[in-house]
Amino acid sequence: MNDCQGRGRVTRQGQPVATVEYSVQSEPDAVNSSIRGHVEVVDGQADLSLSDQFTLHMEGSLELDFQVAPATDQVKGKYQLKGIGVFRRSS
């Protein structure tokens, strides 16, 4: 998996947080693969805490744990994401 995008849900500790549009890329490097991308909140909580860990529930029953950083344009509800671990199938 190199690239995926669509609409999904974000949860924190199993609790719904927001509906988002996402774009996620898996970037292989010499040591391991890093997963990066962007999320934009379309419904729900627009202020995501930079210190919390979230789960992105994507189309195709895929999930990814991630943390956020503000997007460079500083628009409320738009974030860069950094994946924690790997993609997994939802149970």
C-alpha positions as CSV (number, residue, x, y, z in Angstrom):
1,M,0.0,0.0,0.0
2,N,1.5,3.3,-1.1
3,D,-1.3,5.8,-1.3
4,C,-4.9,5.9,0.0
5,Q,-7.5,8.7,0.3
6,G,-11.1,9.1,1.1
7,R,-13.5,9.8,3.9
8,G,-13.2,8.2,7.3
9,R,-13.7,8.4,11.0
10,V,-11.3,9.5,13.7
11,T,-11.6,8.1,17.3
12,R,-9.7,8.6,20.5
13,Q,-9.6,5.7,22.9
14,G,-12.6,4.2,21.1
15,Q,-14.7,7.4,21.3
16,P,-15.8,9.1,18.1
17,V,-14.1,12.4,17.5
18,A,-14.7,13.5,13.9
19,T,-15.4,12.6,10.3
20,V,-12.5,13.5,8.1
21,E,-11.2,13.6,4.5
22,Y,-7.9,11.9,4.5
23,S,-4.9,11.3,2.3
24,V,-2.2,8.9,3.5
25,Q,1.1,7.8,2.0
26,S,3.4,5.0,3.0
27,E,7.0,6.0,2.4
28,P,9.5,3.2,2.5
29,D,13.0,4.2,3.6
30,A,16.2,2.4,4.5
31,V,15.2,1.4,8.0
32,N,11.4,1.1,8.1
33,S,8.4,2.6,6.4
34,S,6.9,5.8,7.7
35,I,3.3,6.6,7.2
36,R,2.4,10.3,6.7
37,G,-0.5,12.2,5.3
38,H,-3.2,14.8,6.0
39,V,-6.6,14.9,7.5
40,E,-9.3,17.6,7.2
41,V,-12.2,17.6,9.7
42,V,-15.5,17.8,7.9
43,D,-17.8,17.1,10.9
44,G,-17.1,16.9,14.6
45,Q,-14.3,18.2,16.8
46,A,-12.0,20.5,14.7
47,D,-9.4,21.0,17.4
48,L,-7.4,17.9,17.7
49,S,-4.8,17.7,20.5
50,L,-1.2,17.5,19.4
51,S,-0.4,15.3,22.4
52,D,-3.2,12.7,21.9
53,Q,-3.1,9.5,19.9
54,F,-6.0,8.9,17.5
55,T,-7.2,6.1,15.3
56,L,-8.1,6.7,11.6
57,H,-10.8,4.3,10.4
58,M,-10.4,4.3,6.6
59,E,-12.4,2.9,3.7
60,G,-11.8,-0.8,3.1
61,S,-11.8,-1.6,6.8
62,L,-8.3,-0.3,7.4
63,E,-7.2,1.4,10.6
64,L,-4.1,3.5,11.5
65,D,-3.0,4.9,14.8
66,F,-1.6,8.4,14.4
67,Q,-0.7,11.7,16.0
68,V,-1.2,15.2,14.4
69,A,0.7,18.3,13.8
70,P,-0.8,21.6,12.5
71,A,-0.9,21.9,8.8
72,T,1.4,24.6,7.5
73,D,-1.4,26.9,6.3
74,Q,-2.8,27.0,9.9
75,V,-6.4,26.5,8.8
76,K,-8.6,25.2,11.6
77,G,-9.4,21.5,11.2
78,K,-6.5,20.7,8.8
79,Y,-3.7,18.6,10.1
80,Q,-0.6,16.6,9.0
81,L,-0.6,13.1,10.4
82,K,2.2,10.8,11.4
83,G,1.3,7.1,11.6
84,I,2.2,5.1,14.6
85,G,2.9,1.5,13.7
86,V,1.4,0.0,10.6
87,F,-2.0,-0.3,8.8
88,R,-4.2,-3.0,10.2
89,R,-7.6,-4.5,9.4
90,S,-10.4,-3.5,11.7
91,S,-11.9,-6.3,13.7
